[in-house]
Amino acid sequence: MAETITFHMSVDDTPETRGDQYLVTVYVEYAHDQQKFKLLDVQNEVPAAQEVAIKETIDDLTAQAFSR
């Protein structure tokens, strides 16, 4: 059974969104041949978090455009 870790992490590196945190769960797998741990995203959680971040950015920009 694979172990998992849940991170609060940023999924974008723009100044406006660096502080935004999203939950992403990853599998922890040990690669014996390379003698290192690998973190693998669970069911595409990283791309899903990126989609949420993009939607939030679009919503914020839309709200700002209509508030003027």
ZIURJO-V562262 format. One record per pair of residues at least 24 apart in sequence whose ideal C-beta (glycine too) atoms are under 10 Angstrom apart, sorted by sequence separation. I is the first residue (numbers start at 1). J is the second residue. D is the distance in Angstrom with one decimal. If there is no record, write none. Layout:
BEGIN
[[I & J & D] [I & J & D]]
END
This chain:
BEGIN
[[2 & 26 & 9.8] [3 & 27 & 7.2] [4 & 28 & 6.8] [22 & 46 & 8.9] [24 & 48 & 8.5] [2 & 27 & 4.6] [3 & 28 & 4.6] [24 & 49 & 5.4] [2 & 28 & 6.9] [3 & 29 & 8.5] [22 & 48 & 8.8] [23 & 49 & 7.5] [24 & 50 & 9.7] [2 & 29 & 6.2] [3 & 30 & 9.5] [22 & 49 & 3.9] [2 & 30 & 9.9] [21 & 49 & 9.5] [22 & 50 & 8.3] [20 & 49 & 9.7] [22 & 52 & 6.4] [22 & 53 & 6.6] [7 & 39 & 8.8] [20 & 52 & 9.4] [21 & 53 & 10.0] [20 & 53 & 6.3] [3 & 37 & 9.9] [5 & 39 & 7.4] [11 & 45 & 9.9] [22 & 56 & 9.6] [4 & 39 & 9.7] [11 & 46 & 6.7] [4 & 40 & 9.6] [6 & 42 & 9.1] [11 & 47 & 8.9] [17 & 53 & 6.4] [20 & 56 & 7.2] [5 & 42 & 9.8] [9 & 46 & 8.6] [11 & 48 & 9.4] [12 & 49 & 9.5] [17 & 54 & 9.6] [20 & 57 & 8.9] [2 & 40 & 8.4] [4 & 42 & 6.5] [7 & 45 & 9.6] [11 & 49 & 4.8] [12 & 50 & 7.1] [6 & 45 & 9.2] [7 & 46 & 9.8] [10 & 49 & 9.4] [11 & 50 & 4.7] [14 & 53 & 9.7] [17 & 56 & 8.2] [2 & 42 & 9.2] [9 & 49 & 7.8] [11 & 51 & 9.2] [17 & 57 & 6.5] [11 & 52 & 8.2] [12 & 53 & 5.3] [16 & 57 & 7.7] [7 & 49 & 9.9] [11 & 53 & 5.1] [12 & 54 & 8.1] [10 & 53 & 8.4] [11 & 54 & 9.1] [14 & 57 & 8.4] [17 & 60 & 9.4] [12 & 56 & 9.9] [16 & 60 & 8.5] [12 & 57 & 7.9] [16 & 61 & 9.9]]
END
